[in-house]
């Protein structure tokens, strides 16, 4: 298969309190508002090469409006659309996404909206206080301590982790990098796939609910572990609790921390980890006892991390209706998350 997708370009999230979320992103995360269109607010990190990477959309509850990937070319965009529709998914061509142009949007087999595009507006030729003294930087580093350089990945929830990963591999060319199977039973609870050399730009966690299209979190990238620790400090000083971390994932080997924005949606900061350029990589299977979530194997993942968004309308992974082996695994200090 030719390489169709290059990288995650933006995430669009819903929230019932747009302005509260936007204020948080500006003042505590260090993002900048670049546009407002029909109630939606477009923001970017200081190191994003495109016009924006996060869109905050009005909605009744926190969730994922769409996750967007840039194709490798205009021809690859057409080919990606053809392959999606050949797989039995009916998508639509749209041209009303600000500063993106022609794009193909579809709902995947597990209910997640995905947008693929080639056209972008590059963030460059910045003047005044926002301009960097370094030619390769699209803008000056944020004045907010620990502010992320750029968007990194998104992790969604699905009822069949392996099937989700296989569909996105076969149809769109994602590489499956690793998976986690419970020690207690042959049940896949997590997988990571990527369009490039990162350990992942799309993660999949097991969803025990009956609600499709949910998101678990999305992540930003900071340059160093020291910046991640500073961000944790600043968030705490500003009254934002750290949900999990800082620590290091076994899968991917990234340093991480998780916290919530005002809508309750989870955000991750990460850094470090490895780069994998092997074109015929064979994904390894981890067990939680190997430290897939916490490579030090010395800390329990909080039960709150099993929550995905929007809230489930059926049995969730912490409620009645989920096999006992999964419920037990959620209390395991080594249980996966990425």
Secondary structure as the mmCIF struct_conf table of DSSP 4:
data_model
#
loop_
_struct_conf.conf_type_id
_struct_conf.id
_struct_conf.beg_label_comp_id
_struct_conf.beg_label_asym_id
_struct_conf.beg_label_seq_id
_struct_conf.end_label_comp_id
_struct_conf.end_label_asym_id
_struct_conf.end_label_seq_id
STRN STRN1 UNK A 5 UNK A 15
BEND BEND1 UNK A 16 UNK A 16
HELX_RH_AL_P HELX_RH_AL_P1 UNK A 18 UNK A 24
HELX_RH_PI_P HELX_RH_PI_P1 UNK A 25 UNK A 29
STRN STRN2 UNK A 32 UNK A 37
TURN_TY1_P TURN_TY1_P1 UNK A 38 UNK A 39
STRN STRN3 UNK A 40 UNK A 44
TURN_TY1_P TURN_TY1_P2 UNK A 46 UNK A 47
BEND BEND2 UNK A 49 UNK A 49
STRN STRN4 UNK A 50 UNK A 50
BEND BEND3 UNK A 51 UNK A 51
BEND BEND4 UNK A 53 UNK A 53
STRN STRN5 UNK A 54 UNK A 58
BEND BEND5 UNK A 60 UNK A 62
STRN STRN6 UNK A 63 UNK A 71
BEND BEND6 UNK A 72 UNK A 73
HELX_RH_AL_P HELX_RH_AL_P2 UNK A 74 UNK A 86
TURN_TY1_P TURN_TY1_P3 UNK A 87 UNK A 88
STRN STRN7 UNK A 92 UNK A 94
BEND BEND7 UNK A 97 UNK A 97
TURN_TY1_P TURN_TY1_P4 UNK A 98 UNK A 100
BEND BEND8 UNK A 102 UNK A 102
STRN STRN8 UNK A 103 UNK A 107
TURN_TY1_P TURN_TY1_P5 UNK A 109 UNK A 110
BEND BEND9 UNK A 111 UNK A 111
STRN STRN9 UNK A 113 UNK A 117
STRN STRN10 UNK A 122 UNK A 122
HELX_RH_3T_P HELX_RH_3T_P1 UNK A 128 UNK A 130
BEND BEND10 UNK A 133 UNK A 134
TURN_TY1_P TURN_TY1_P6 UNK A 135 UNK A 136
BEND BEND11 UNK A 138 UNK A 139
HELX_LH_PP_P HELX_LH_PP_P1 UNK A 140 UNK A 142
BEND BEND12 UNK A 143 UNK A 144
TURN_TY1_P TURN_TY1_P7 UNK A 145 UNK A 146
BEND BEND13 UNK A 149 UNK A 149
STRN STRN11 UNK A 150 UNK A 158
BEND BEND14 UNK A 159 UNK A 159
HELX_RH_AL_P HELX_RH_AL_P3 UNK A 161 UNK A 172
HELX_LH_PP_P HELX_LH_PP_P2 UNK A 174 UNK A 174
STRN STRN12 UNK A 175 UNK A 181
BEND BEND15 UNK A 183 UNK A 186
STRN STRN13 UNK A 188 UNK A 194
BEND BEND16 UNK A 195 UNK A 197
STRN STRN14 UNK A 198 UNK A 198
BEND BEND17 UNK A 199 UNK A 199
BEND BEND18 UNK A 201 UNK A 201
STRN STRN15 UNK A 202 UNK A 206
BEND BEND19 UNK A 209 UNK A 210
BEND BEND20 UNK A 213 UNK A 213
STRN STRN16 UNK A 215 UNK A 221
BEND BEND21 UNK A 223 UNK A 223
HELX_RH_AL_P HELX_RH_AL_P4 UNK A 225 UNK A 237
TURN_TY1_P TURN_TY1_P8 UNK A 238 UNK A 239
STRN STRN17 UNK A 242 UNK A 248
BEND BEND22 UNK A 250 UNK A 251
TURN_TY1_P TURN_TY1_P9 UNK A 252 UNK A 253
STRN STRN18 UNK A 254 UNK A 260
TURN_TY1_P TURN_TY1_P10 UNK A 262 UNK A 263
BEND BEND23 UNK A 264 UNK A 264
STRN STRN19 UNK A 266 UNK A 272
STRN STRN20 UNK A 275 UNK A 275
TURN_TY1_P TURN_TY1_P11 UNK A 279 UNK A 280
HELX_LH_PP_P HELX_LH_PP_P3 UNK A 281 UNK A 283
STRN STRN21 UNK A 284 UNK A 287
HELX_RH_3T_P HELX_RH_3T_P2 UNK A 288 UNK A 290
TURN_TY1_P TURN_TY1_P12 UNK A 291 UNK A 291
BEND BEND24 UNK A 292 UNK A 293
TURN_TY1_P TURN_TY1_P13 UNK A 295 UNK A 296
HELX_LH_PP_P HELX_LH_PP_P4 UNK A 300 UNK A 302
HELX_RH_3T_P HELX_RH_3T_P3 UNK A 303 UNK A 306
STRN STRN22 UNK A 309 UNK A 309
BEND BEND25 UNK A 310 UNK A 310
HELX_LH_PP_P HELX_LH_PP_P5 UNK A 311 UNK A 312
BEND BEND26 UNK A 313 UNK A 314
TURN_TY1_P TURN_TY1_P14 UNK A 317 UNK A 318
BEND BEND27 UNK A 319 UNK A 319
TURN_TY1_P TURN_TY1_P15 UNK A 320 UNK A 321
BEND BEND28 UNK A 322 UNK A 322
HELX_RH_AL_P HELX_RH_AL_P5 UNK A 324 UNK A 330
TURN_TY1_P TURN_TY1_P16 UNK A 331 UNK A 331
BEND BEND29 UNK A 332 UNK A 332
TURN_TY1_P TURN_TY1_P17 UNK A 333 UNK A 334
#
